[in-house]
Amino acid sequence: MGQRQPRVTADEIIRVLKSLGFEKVDQSGSHQKWKHPLTGRQAIVAYHSGEIIRPKTFKRILEGAGLTVDDFIRIKMKL
């Protein structure tokens, strides 16, 4: 069974996505589109500086990036 979802900001999510090779390809208002050039996976991150991302939104970002909560935590701890 995985860990409880951490409380994270958009900056923390973006840091993890960048470390995995994701690149920012578009932005519409506060929504940034991050895409991985090799896998084609994409994640939409609602960027509001300093605000905690809601759990459901966080889950959708991870699904788009092909990550589990455990993967995210492991990568974040290495940064």
N, C-alpha and C positions, 0 to 999 in steps of 0.2 A: 504494500500500500504506500502511495506517495506521500510527500510532505504536504502540509497545509500551504495554500498559496501565500507567498510573501507579499508584503505591501511594498510596491515599487513605484518609482516615478518614470516618466517617459524617457528621461535622460539615462536611467539605468538600463532600460530596455534597449535603447538605441546603442549604448555602449556594448551590450552583448551581441546585438545584431551585427554591428561593425566588426567585432572580433571574429565572427563567423564568416565574414566576407560579403555581407549584405551591403548594397549601395542604395543611397537615396536617389530615386528616379523621378519623383514628382511630388508636388505639394499643392493641396487645394485648401486654402484657409489654414486651419490648425491640423489638418490631417496630412501626414507624410506617408508616402508609399515607398517601402524598402523592398528591394528585389535582390535575390541571389543570382549572379550571372551564370552559374553553372547548373543549378538545380531548377531555376525558374520559379522557385517558391517566392511568395510575396507576403508582406505583412503591412497592414495599415496601422500607424501609430498616431493617436490623437495627442498632439503635443501641447501641453499646458504646463509651463515651467513650474516645477516644484510641487505640482499636485499629484496625489496618489492616484494611480490608475485603478478603476473599479475592477473587482474580481472577474466579472463576465467579459469585460473588455480585454483584460490581461489574458484570459483563456483563449479568446479568439486570435489575439496576436501570436500566441505560442502555437496555436493550430496552424496558422498561416505560415509560420516559420518552420514548422515541422519539429517542434520541441515539446518536451514534457516539462512539468514544473521542476522535477528533479534535474533534468538537463540544464535548465536555466540557472538553478541555484549553483550547480557544480561549476558552470562556466563563469558565473558572476563572482564566485569565491576565488577563482584563479586570476581575475583581473585586478 
